[in-house]
Amino acid sequence: MKDRFAADMEGVHRVIVSYSMNLRTSCADYWALQRLHDALLATVSEVTGKEAPWIGRTLTGPRTSPDK
């Protein structure tokens, strides 16, 4: 079940990343997607007990907004 969850979340991750690549980093939607992405990664870690396996392959880890 945890493997299926992680696989499904990888699909959500890909959608978030592909959409955010079309936005400027100064755009509020971009940073909203980044917060969503960070929450996704945290949820995968919480549910599965390990880091999202696809992050190391694609180098799309959490980013820091200019507001922080």
Buried (B, 14 or more C-beta within 10 A) or exposed (E): EEEEEBEEBBEBBEEBBEEBEEBEEEEEEBBEBBEEBBEBBEBBEEEBEEEBEBBEEEEBEEBEEEEE
